[in-house]
Amino acid sequence: MKYYPSTIMGYFSQRESSKRNLRLLLKFFLILTIMVTIYSIVFRFLMAFEGRDYSWITGFYWTLTVMTTLGFGDITFHTDLGRLFSMMVLLTGVVFLLTLLPFTFIKFFYAPWIEAESKNRAPKELPGETRDHVILTAFDPVTAALIEKFKSHRYEYVLVVDDLRRALDLYDVGIRVAVGDIDDLETYRKMRVDRASLVVATNRDEINTNIAFTVRELNERVPIITTADSPHSEDILQMAGSTRVLQLHDMLGRSLATWTVGGDCRSTVISQFDELILAEFPAFGTPLVGKTLAESRVREEFGVSVVGIWERGQFSIPNAGSPIDRNSVLMLAGSKENLAAFDDIYSFYHIWRLTTNPVLIIGGGRVGQTVADRFKEREMAYLIIEKNPRRAQEEENYVVGDAADIRTLQKAWIEKAPAAVLTTHDDATNIYLTKYLRSLRPDMQILSRANLERNVSTLHRAGADFVMSYSSLGANAIFNFLKKEDTLMLAEGLNVFRLKAPQSLVGKKLAQSKIREMTGCSVVAIKMDGVMSVNPDPQAPIQENAELVLIGSFEGEKKFLQWTKQ
């Protein structure tokens, strides 16, 4: 910990109690100085009484060595009177130097230093020039992932914490924090909410409502984004002043349902970015299996680009020689017309997907119910495996029991199910069930929810084909709102983002830009003068003021941002 004299002096000069402590500290040192001086004078007189003469410096030297109990023994008294005086000096030193001095130093000097340092690390007020920052009101998996995105994109933020000790712990791991009560009007005034770009509330619905009301009392214009655990809270949060309410459980369920194989023989649209459409298409059962990307000729024949390939949870940016096998899920990019032409040919081979065999949904909570609702819309057969019989709403679509019990799985037709979606809120359970289902059905598609981002890779290793984490989904949705949806999340760890063409790439041909080699990202479209060019010509030069639309992993996005700033 560094020592800042100006911080200490500022602390002592600003508070009345600190000024009083400083006066007491100075009094203590004054008394100690007078005592040492008196003892040094008495020392000289007693030594003169014994017939010896010592200098004043020697007197102070003897007094300090005795009071500090060092006792070198080079100067000693020969009379009983001198020895009694030595004992008195020694006992006084034990009391004042070894007991009172450390206590006084800690209470009146070291403790104020620690307090001043703590307030410097976790202030109660942001500097007056702070602006365009994001105010976070909770630290949870969603905001933890959001903070990492802010750091990558160099966005200013502050996390408000009500406990100083907790705030210091977060500061020590690299998070910018401030101390304050999230339901206090004064806190948001000190956080410069009038100049903030966004307020994020990811607490309980009741607390989020309180935060929205409190912020709106100070500022009617600042955007507020809140999460809602209950579907009934959305209207209340909006009436309280929330600009946008995120029902992350529903968003998570819809994302998992979108990636599930079954029900529709055409490519599944994942996201739309102006005229650019991104879709996924399983290669299993089509003539594409066994070919390389160049041999497939989908770009030449349909104007569709394969911008990514999923292989059991692993995403890669392909090249012309990338092989397509039975487990490959192709990420397609093209216009609506391009994808329609592709589907007209290859959807014929996916008749096997139009099956009455149900997809298994393990867990009948909010996420599981959302997945089931999406399947109903797509007219897909499904069965929900649920332990709690009270959650069973439609008996024909429920199997009550433990998914870890083979008898329950047999009731749910595990041997014929094309896919299983794990939606429980416990990551350990999802990991266990993923491994169990993969051992029973190596050919089944397995999708899983992850509550903590650190468990995503574990679920993939256990055998999950796709994993969507609650924290990443929430962080990306909030970041989308802040960036006006310039960034889209396709699946866990995969983004589509657009940026103005960096000056270092202007004038270069796309094929010579080395974007893919240096960052692992792929350019899927270029927007120029309001016109979106999907699947741009690799030989076309990158023009100034052009907007690049790229697809890549989170790590690839970071590399691109760092690479273009060099």
C-alpha positions as CSV (number, residue, x, y, z in Angstrom):
1,M,0.0,0.0,0.0
2,K,1.4,3.4,-1.0
3,Y,1.7,6.3,1.4
4,Y,0.2,9.6,0.3
5,P,1.0,12.5,2.6
6,S,-1.5,14.8,0.8
7,T,-4.2,12.3,1.4
8,I,-3.4,12.0,5.1
9,M,-3.2,15.8,5.5
10,G,-6.4,16.2,3.6
11,Y,-8.1,13.7,5.9
12,F,-6.9,15.6,9.0
13,S,-7.9,19.0,7.7
14,Q,-11.4,18.1,6.6
15,R,-12.9,16.5,9.6
16,E,-13.3,18.0,13.1
17,S,-12.8,14.6,14.8
18,S,-9.6,14.1,12.8
19,K,-8.3,17.5,13.9
20,R,-9.0,16.6,17.5
21,N,-7.1,13.3,17.1
22,L,-4.2,15.2,15.6
23,R,-4.1,17.6,18.6
24,L,-4.0,14.6,21.0
25,L,-1.2,13.0,19.0
26,L,0.8,16.2,19.1
27,K,0.2,16.5,22.9
28,F,1.4,12.9,23.4
29,F,4.7,13.6,21.6
30,L,5.1,16.8,23.5
31,I,4.8,15.0,26.9
32,L,7.2,12.3,25.7
33,T,9.7,14.9,24.6
34,I,9.5,16.7,27.9
35,M,9.9,13.4,29.8
36,V,13.0,12.4,27.8
37,T,14.5,15.9,28.4
38,I,14.0,15.8,32.1
39,Y,15.4,12.3,32.4
40,S,18.5,13.4,30.5
41,I,19.0,16.3,32.8
42,V,18.6,14.1,35.9
43,F,21.1,11.6,34.4
44,R,23.8,14.3,34.2
45,F,23.3,15.4,37.8
46,L,23.4,11.8,39.1
47,M,26.5,11.0,37.1
48,A,28.1,14.2,38.5
49,F,27.2,13.0,42.0
50,E,29.1,9.8,41.3
51,G,32.0,11.8,40.0
52,R,31.6,11.3,36.3
53,D,30.9,13.8,33.6
54,Y,28.9,13.1,30.4
55,S,27.7,15.4,27.6
56,W,24.1,16.3,26.9
57,I,24.0,14.1,23.8
58,T,25.2,11.1,26.0
59,G,22.4,11.9,28.4
60,F,19.7,11.7,25.7
61,Y,21.4,8.6,24.3
62,W,21.3,6.8,27.7
63,T,17.7,7.8,28.3
64,L,16.4,6.5,25.0
65,T,18.4,3.2,25.2
66,V,16.9,2.5,28.7
67,M,13.3,3.6,27.8
68,T,13.3,1.5,24.7
69,T,14.7,-1.5,26.7
70,L,17.7,-1.8,24.4
71,G,20.1,-1.5,27.4
72,F,23.5,-1.6,25.7
73,G,25.2,-1.6,29.1
74,D,28.0,0.7,28.1
75,I,26.9,3.4,30.6
76,T,25.7,2.3,34.1
77,F,25.2,3.8,37.5
78,H,27.3,2.5,40.5
79,T,25.1,3.8,43.3
80,D,21.7,2.6,44.5
81,L,20.2,6.0,43.8
82,G,21.3,5.7,40.2
83,R,20.0,2.2,39.9
84,L,16.6,3.3,41.3
85,F,16.5,6.1,38.7
86,S,17.3,3.6,35.9
87,M,14.4,1.4,37.0
88,M,12.0,4.3,36.9
89,V,13.2,5.3,33.4
90,L,12.9,1.7,32.3
91,L,9.3,1.3,33.6
92,T,8.3,4.7,32.1
93,G,9.7,3.6,28.8
94,V,7.7,0.3,28.9
95,V,4.5,2.2,29.5
96,F,5.0,5.2,27.1
97,L,7.1,3.7,24.3
98,L,6.2,0.1,24.1
99,T,2.5,0.4,25.0
100,L,1.1,3.9,24.6
101,L,3.1,4.9,21.6
102,P,2.0,2.0,19.3
103,F,-1.6,2.4,20.4
104,T,-1.5,6.1,19.8
105,F,0.2,5.8,16.4
106,I,-2.3,3.2,15.3
107,K,-5.4,5.0,16.5
108,F,-4.5,8.6,15.5
109,F,-2.2,8.1,12.5
110,Y,-2.3,4.6,10.9
111,A,-6.0,4.1,11.2
112,P,-6.7,7.5,9.6
113,W,-4.2,6.6,6.9
114,I,-6.1,3.3,6.2
115,E,-9.4,5.1,6.2
116,A,-8.2,7.8,3.8
117,E,-6.7,5.2,1.5
118,S,-10.0,3.2,1.5
119,K,-12.0,6.3,0.6
120,N,-9.6,7.0,-2.2
121,R,-10.1,3.5,-3.6
122,A,-13.8,3.4,-3.0
123,P,-15.1,7.0,-3.1
124,K,-18.6,8.1,-2.2
125,E,-18.6,10.6,-5.0
126,L,-17.3,10.7,-8.6
127,P,-15.3,13.6,-9.9
128,G,-17.3,16.5,-11.2
129,E,-16.0,16.0,-14.8
130,T,-17.3,12.4,-15.0
131,R,-19.7,11.9,-17.9
132,D,-21.1,9.2,-20.3
133,H,-20.5,6.5,-17.8
134,V,-22.7,3.5,-16.9
135,I,-23.9,3.1,-13.3
136,L,-24.2,-0.5,-12.1
137,T,-26.2,-1.2,-8.9
138,A,-25.3,-4.9,-8.3
139,F,-22.4,-7.2,-8.8
140,D,-23.6,-10.6,-10.1
141,P,-22.7,-12.9,-13.0
142,V,-24.5,-10.7,-15.5
143,T,-22.7,-7.4,-14.4
144,A,-19.4,-9.3,-14.0
145,A,-19.6,-10.3,-17.7
146,L,-20.8,-6.8,-18.6
147,I,-17.8,-5.2,-16.9
148,E,-15.4,-7.4,-19.0
149,K,-17.1,-6.1,-22.1
150,F,-16.8,-2.5,-20.8
151,K,-13.1,-3.0,-20.3
152,S,-12.6,-4.4,-23.8
153,H,-14.4,-1.5,-25.4
154,R,-13.1,1.1,-23.0
155,Y,-16.4,2.2,-21.6
156,E,-16.5,4.1,-18.4
157,Y,-18.5,2.6,-15.6
158,V,-18.9,2.6,-11.8
159,L,-20.3,-0.2,-9.6
160,V,-22.3,1.1,-6.5
161,V,-21.7,-1.0,-3.4
162,D,-23.2,-0.3,0.0
163,D,-20.5,-2.0,2.1
164,L,-17.0,-0.5,2.2
165,R,-15.3,-3.9,2.9
166,R,-17.0,-5.5,-0.1
167,A,-16.2,-2.4,-2.2
168,L,-12.5,-2.7,-1.4
169,D,-12.5,-6.4,-2.2
170,L,-13.9,-5.6,-5.6
171,Y,-11.5,-2.8,-6.2
172,D,-8.6,-5.2,-5.5
173,V,-9.7,-7.4,-8.4
174,G,-9.8,-4.5,-10.8
175,I,-13.4,-3.2,-10.6
176,R,-14.1,0.5,-10.3
177,V,-16.4,0.9,-7.3
178,A,-18.1,3.6,-5.3
179,V,-19.7,3.4,-1.9
180,G,-23.4,4.3,-1.5
181,D,-26.9,3.1,-0.8
182,I,-28.6,2.1,-4.1
183,D,-32.0,3.4,-2.8
184,D,-30.7,6.8,-1.7
185,L,-31.3,9.8,-3.9
186,E,-28.0,11.4,-2.8
187,T,-26.0,8.4,-4.0
188,Y,-27.1,8.9,-7.6
189,R,-26.5,12.7,-7.3
190,K,-22.9,11.9,-6.3
191,M,-22.6,9.3,-9.1
192,R,-23.4,12.1,-11.6
193,V,-26.5,10.4,-12.9
194,D,-27.5,13.5,-14.8
195,R,-24.5,12.9,-17.1
196,A,-24.6,9.1,-17.1
197,S,-25.2,7.2,-20.3
198,L,-27.1,4.3,-18.6
199,V,-28.2,3.0,-15.3
200,V,-28.3,-0.8,-14.9
201,A,-30.4,-2.6,-12.2
202,T,-30.0,-6.4,-12.0
203,N,-31.3,-6.8,-8.4
204,R,-34.6,-8.3,-7.2
205,D,-37.7,-6.9,-8.9
206,E,-38.7,-5.0,-5.8
207,I,-35.2,-3.4,-5.5
208,N,-35.1,-2.6,-9.2
209,T,-38.5,-0.8,-8.9
210,N,-37.1,1.3,-6.0
211,I,-34.0,2.1,-8.0
212,A,-36.0,3.2,-11.1
213,F,-38.2,5.5,-9.0
214,T,-35.2,7.0,-7.2
215,V,-33.3,7.7,-10.4
216,R,-36.3,9.2,-12.1
217,E,-36.7,11.6,-9.2
218,L,-33.4,13.1,-10.2
219,N,-33.4,12.6,-14.0
220,E,-36.2,11.9,-16.4
221,R,-33.9,11.4,-19.4
222,V,-31.2,8.9,-18.5
223,P,-31.9,5.4,-19.8
224,I,-32.6,2.8,-17.2
225,I,-32.4,-0.9,-18.0
226,T,-33.6,-3.5,-15.5
227,T,-34.0,-7.2,-15.3
228,A,-37.2,-8.9,-14.2
229,D,-37.4,-12.3,-12.5
230,S,-41.2,-12.4,-12.6
231,P,-43.2,-11.9,-15.9
232,H,-45.7,-9.9,-13.9
233,S,-43.0,-7.3,-13.0
234,E,-42.5,-5.9,-16.5
235,D,-45.4,-3.5,-16.4
236,I,-44.5,-2.3,-12.8
237,L,-40.9,-1.7,-13.7
238,Q,-41.9,0.3,-16.8
239,M,-44.3,2.4,-14.8
240,A,-41.5,3.0,-12.3
241,G,-39.4,4.5,-15.0
242,S,-37.4,1.7,-16.6
243,T,-36.6,2.3,-20.2
244,R,-36.3,-1.4,-21.0
245,V,-37.0,-4.5,-19.0
246,L,-35.1,-7.7,-19.7
247,Q,-36.7,-11.0,-18.9
248,L,-33.5,-13.0,-19.2
249,H,-35.1,-16.3,-18.4
250,D,-37.4,-15.9,-21.4
251,M,-34.6,-14.8,-23.6
252,L,-32.5,-17.8,-22.5
253,G,-35.3,-20.2,-23.3
254,R,-35.9,-18.6,-26.7
255,S,-32.2,-18.9,-27.6
256,L,-32.0,-22.5,-26.6
257,A,-35.2,-23.3,-28.6
258,T,-33.8,-21.6,-31.6
259,W,-30.7,-23.8,-31.7
260,T,-32.6,-27.0,-31.2
261,V,-32.7,-29.4,-34.2
262,G,-36.2,-30.5,-35.1
263,G,-39.6,-29.4,-36.5
264,D,-38.5,-27.3,-39.5
265,C,-36.6,-28.7,-42.4
266,R,-35.3,-25.3,-43.5
267,S,-32.3,-23.4,-42.2
268,T,-33.0,-21.7,-38.8
269,V,-32.7,-18.0,-38.8
270,I,-30.6,-16.9,-35.8
271,S,-30.3,-13.2,-36.3
272,Q,-30.9,-10.4,-38.8
273,F,-28.6,-7.5,-39.2
274,D,-30.2,-5.0,-41.6
275,E,-30.3,-6.9,-44.9
276,L,-27.9,-9.5,-43.6
277,I,-29.5,-12.8,-42.3
278,L,-27.6,-15.3,-40.3
279,A,-28.9,-18.9,-40.1
280,E,-27.7,-22.3,-39.0
281,F,-28.1,-25.5,-41.0
282,P,-27.1,-29.0,-39.8
283,A,-25.2,-30.8,-42.6
284,F,-26.3,-34.3,-41.4
285,G,-28.1,-36.2,-44.1
286,T,-27.2,-33.9,-47.0
287,P,-24.8,-34.2,-49.9
288,L,-22.6,-31.6,-48.2
289,V,-21.2,-34.2,-45.8
290,G,-17.8,-35.4,-46.9
291,K,-17.0,-32.3,-49.0
292,T,-14.7,-29.4,-48.3
293,L,-16.2,-25.9,-48.2
294,A,-14.8,-25.1,-51.7
295,E,-16.3,-28.3,-53.1
296,S,-19.7,-27.5,-51.7
297,R,-19.9,-24.4,-54.0
298,V,-22.7,-22.8,-51.9
299,R,-21.3,-19.3,-52.5
300,E,-21.1,-19.7,-56.2
301,E,-24.5,-21.4,-56.6
302,F,-26.7,-19.6,-54.0
303,G,-24.7,-16.4,-53.0
304,V,-24.6,-17.8,-49.4
305,S,-21.4,-17.8,-47.4
306,V,-20.5,-20.3,-44.8
307,V,-19.0,-18.0,-42.1
308,G,-18.6,-20.5,-39.4
309,I,-18.9,-24.2,-38.5
310,W,-20.0,-25.6,-35.2
311,E,-18.5,-29.0,-34.2
312,R,-19.9,-30.2,-30.9
313,G,-19.8,-26.8,-29.2
314,Q,-16.6,-25.7,-30.9
315,F,-16.9,-22.8,-33.4
316,S,-14.3,-22.2,-36.1
317,I,-14.0,-19.7,-38.9
318,P,-13.6,-22.0,-42.0
319,N,-11.4,-21.7,-45.1
320,A,-11.8,-23.2,-48.5
321,G,-10.3,-26.6,-47.4
322,S,-12.4,-26.9,-44.2
323,P,-14.2,-30.3,-44.2
324,I,-17.9,-30.8,-43.6
325,D,-18.8,-33.9,-41.7
326,R,-22.1,-35.4,-40.2
327,N,-21.8,-33.4,-37.0
328,S,-21.2,-30.0,-38.6
329,V,-23.7,-27.2,-38.2
330,L,-23.1,-24.6,-40.8
331,M,-23.4,-20.9,-40.0
332,L,-24.8,-19.3,-43.1
333,A,-24.8,-15.6,-44.1
334,G,-26.7,-14.1,-46.9
335,S,-29.8,-12.1,-48.0
336,K,-33.3,-13.4,-47.6
337,E,-33.4,-14.4,-51.3
338,N,-30.0,-16.2,-51.1
339,L,-31.1,-18.3,-48.1
340,A,-34.4,-19.1,-49.7
341,A,-32.6,-20.5,-52.8
342,F,-30.3,-22.6,-50.6
343,D,-33.3,-24.0,-48.7
344,D,-35.2,-24.9,-51.9
345,I,-32.4,-27.4,-52.6
346,Y,-31.1,-28.6,-49.3
347,S,-34.3,-28.7,-47.2
348,F,-35.3,-31.7,-49.2
349,Y,-32.6,-33.8,-47.5
350,H,-34.0,-32.8,-44.0
351,I,-37.3,-34.6,-44.3
352,W,-35.9,-36.8,-41.5
353,R,-36.2,-33.8,-39.2
354,L,-40.0,-33.8,-39.7
355,T,-40.4,-36.4,-37.0
356,T,-43.0,-37.0,-34.4
357,N,-40.4,-38.0,-31.9
358,P,-40.4,-35.5,-29.1
359,V,-37.5,-33.3,-28.0
360,L,-36.8,-33.7,-24.3
361,I,-36.9,-30.6,-22.1
362,I,-35.3,-31.3,-18.7
363,G,-36.6,-28.9,-16.1
364,G,-40.1,-27.3,-16.1
365,G,-39.2,-23.9,-14.7
366,R,-39.4,-20.5,-16.5
367,V,-36.7,-21.4,-19.0
368,G,-38.1,-24.8,-19.7
369,Q,-41.6,-23.4,-20.2
370,T,-40.3,-20.8,-22.6
371,V,-38.6,-23.5,-24.6
372,A,-41.8,-25.4,-24.7
373,D,-43.8,-22.4,-25.9
374,R,-41.4,-21.9,-28.7
375,F,-41.7,-25.5,-29.7
376,K,-45.5,-25.2,-29.8
377,E,-45.1,-22.2,-32.1
378,R,-42.9,-24.4,-34.4
379,E,-45.3,-27.3,-34.1
380,M,-42.5,-29.5,-32.6
381,A,-43.2,-32.5,-30.4
382,Y,-41.7,-32.2,-26.9
383,L,-41.8,-33.8,-23.5
384,I,-40.8,-32.0,-20.2
385,I,-39.1,-34.1,-17.6
386,E,-39.8,-32.5,-14.2
387,K,-39.3,-33.7,-10.6
388,N,-41.9,-31.5,-9.1
389,P,-45.4,-32.9,-9.9
390,R,-47.0,-29.5,-9.1
391,R,-45.3,-28.0,-12.1
392,A,-47.0,-30.5,-14.5
393,Q,-49.6,-28.3,-16.3
394,E,-50.3,-30.5,-19.3
395,E,-50.1,-34.1,-18.5
396,E,-49.6,-35.3,-22.0
397,N,-46.4,-33.2,-22.3
398,Y,-44.9,-34.0,-18.9
399,V,-43.0,-37.0,-17.5
400,V,-42.7,-36.6,-13.7
401,G,-39.5,-38.0,-12.4
402,D,-35.7,-37.7,-12.1
403,A,-33.9,-37.3,-15.4
404,A,-30.9,-39.1,-13.8
405,D,-33.2,-42.3,-13.5
406,I,-33.1,-44.4,-16.6
407,R,-36.7,-45.5,-16.1
408,T,-37.8,-41.8,-16.3
409,L,-35.8,-41.4,-19.5
410,Q,-37.3,-44.5,-21.0
411,K,-40.8,-43.1,-20.3
412,A,-39.7,-40.1,-22.2
413,W,-38.5,-42.1,-25.2
414,I,-34.9,-41.3,-24.8
415,E,-33.9,-43.9,-27.4
416,K,-35.8,-41.9,-30.1
417,A,-35.5,-38.3,-29.0
418,P,-33.6,-36.1,-31.6
419,A,-32.5,-33.6,-28.9
420,A,-32.5,-32.8,-25.2
421,V,-32.5,-29.3,-23.7
422,L,-31.2,-29.0,-20.1
423,T,-32.8,-25.9,-18.4
424,T,-32.3,-26.5,-14.7
425,H,-30.8,-23.6,-12.7
426,D,-28.0,-25.8,-11.2
427,D,-24.9,-26.0,-13.3
428,A,-23.6,-29.1,-11.5
429,T,-26.9,-30.9,-12.3
430,N,-26.7,-29.9,-16.0
431,I,-23.1,-31.1,-16.3
432,Y,-24.0,-34.4,-14.7
433,L,-27.0,-34.9,-17.0
434,T,-25.1,-33.9,-20.1
435,K,-22.5,-36.5,-19.5
436,Y,-25.2,-39.1,-18.7
437,L,-27.3,-38.4,-21.8
438,R,-24.2,-38.3,-24.0
439,S,-23.2,-41.8,-22.8
440,L,-26.7,-43.1,-23.5
441,R,-27.1,-41.3,-26.9
442,P,-23.9,-40.3,-28.6
443,D,-25.9,-39.1,-31.7
444,M,-28.3,-36.9,-29.8
445,Q,-28.1,-33.1,-29.9
446,I,-27.7,-31.8,-26.4
447,L,-28.2,-28.1,-25.4
448,S,-27.7,-26.8,-22.0
449,R,-28.2,-23.7,-19.9
450,A,-25.2,-22.4,-17.8
451,N,-25.8,-20.0,-15.0
452,L,-22.1,-19.1,-14.5
453,E,-19.8,-18.3,-17.4
454,R,-17.0,-20.4,-15.9
455,N,-19.1,-23.6,-16.4
456,V,-19.6,-23.1,-20.1
457,S,-16.4,-24.9,-21.1
458,T,-17.1,-27.7,-18.6
459,L,-20.5,-28.4,-20.2
460,H,-18.9,-28.6,-23.6
461,R,-16.3,-31.1,-22.3
462,A,-19.2,-33.1,-20.8
463,G,-20.7,-33.4,-24.3
464,A,-23.0,-30.5,-24.9
465,D,-23.4,-29.3,-28.5
466,F,-24.5,-25.8,-27.5
467,V,-24.4,-23.9,-24.3
468,M,-26.0,-20.6,-23.5
469,S,-25.0,-18.9,-20.3
470,Y,-27.4,-16.6,-18.4
471,S,-24.6,-14.2,-17.6
472,S,-23.3,-13.8,-21.1
473,L,-26.9,-13.4,-22.5
474,G,-27.7,-10.7,-20.0
475,A,-24.4,-8.8,-20.5
476,N,-24.8,-8.9,-24.2
477,A,-28.4,-7.7,-24.1
478,I,-27.4,-4.7,-21.9
479,F,-24.4,-3.9,-24.1
480,N,-26.6,-4.1,-27.2
481,F,-28.9,-1.6,-25.6
482,L,-26.0,0.7,-24.9
483,K,-24.6,0.4,-28.4
484,K,-28.0,0.6,-30.0
485,E,-27.8,-3.1,-31.0
486,D,-24.6,-2.8,-32.9
487,T,-23.5,-6.1,-31.4
488,L,-25.5,-9.4,-31.7
489,M,-25.0,-12.6,-29.7
490,L,-25.6,-15.7,-31.7
491,A,-24.5,-18.4,-29.3
492,E,-22.3,-18.7,-26.3
493,G,-19.0,-16.9,-27.0
494,L,-20.0,-15.9,-30.6
495,N,-20.7,-12.3,-31.7
496,V,-21.6,-10.3,-34.8
497,F,-20.3,-6.8,-34.4
498,R,-19.8,-3.8,-36.7
499,L,-17.1,-1.1,-36.6
500,K,-15.9,1.7,-38.9
501,A,-13.1,0.5,-41.1
502,P,-9.8,1.3,-39.3
503,Q,-7.5,3.6,-41.2
504,S,-4.8,0.9,-41.4
505,L,-7.1,-1.2,-43.6
506,V,-8.5,1.5,-45.9
507,G,-7.4,0.9,-49.5
508,K,-6.5,-2.7,-48.9
509,K,-8.4,-5.6,-50.6
510,L,-10.4,-7.7,-48.2
511,A,-8.4,-10.8,-49.2
512,Q,-5.1,-9.0,-48.3
513,S,-6.3,-7.4,-45.1
514,K,-5.3,-10.5,-42.9
515,I,-8.3,-9.9,-40.7
516,R,-9.0,-13.6,-40.4
517,E,-5.4,-14.6,-39.8
518,M,-4.7,-11.9,-37.2
519,T,-8.0,-12.0,-35.3
520,G,-10.0,-15.1,-36.1
521,C,-12.9,-12.9,-37.2
522,S,-14.5,-13.0,-40.7
523,V,-16.1,-10.0,-42.6
524,V,-19.6,-11.1,-43.6
525,A,-20.8,-7.7,-44.9
526,I,-19.7,-4.2,-45.7
527,K,-22.0,-1.2,-45.4
528,M,-21.1,1.9,-47.5
529,D,-23.3,5.0,-48.0
530,G,-26.3,3.2,-46.4
531,V,-26.0,0.2,-48.7
532,M,-25.3,-3.2,-47.2
533,S,-23.1,-5.5,-49.4
534,V,-23.7,-9.1,-48.1
535,N,-20.8,-11.5,-48.7
536,P,-18.5,-8.8,-50.3
537,D,-16.1,-9.5,-53.0
538,P,-12.7,-10.5,-51.5
539,Q,-10.9,-8.5,-54.2
540,A,-12.8,-5.3,-53.5
541,P,-10.8,-2.6,-51.7
542,I,-12.0,-1.4,-48.3
543,Q,-13.1,2.2,-48.7
544,E,-12.8,5.0,-46.2
545,N,-15.9,5.5,-43.9
546,A,-17.0,2.0,-44.7
547,E,-18.6,-0.1,-41.9
548,L,-17.4,-3.6,-41.5
549,V,-19.8,-6.3,-40.2
550,L,-17.7,-9.1,-38.6
551,I,-18.4,-12.4,-37.0
552,G,-16.2,-14.0,-34.4
553,S,-15.7,-15.1,-30.8
554,F,-15.4,-12.8,-27.9
555,E,-11.6,-13.3,-27.9
556,G,-11.6,-12.6,-31.7
557,E,-13.5,-9.4,-31.1
558,K,-10.9,-8.3,-28.5
559,K,-8.0,-9.2,-30.8
560,F,-9.6,-7.1,-33.6
561,L,-10.0,-4.1,-31.4
562,Q,-6.4,-4.3,-30.1
563,W,-5.0,-5.0,-33.6
564,T,-6.7,-2.1,-35.3
565,K,-5.5,0.3,-32.5
566,Q,-1.8,-0.6,-33.0
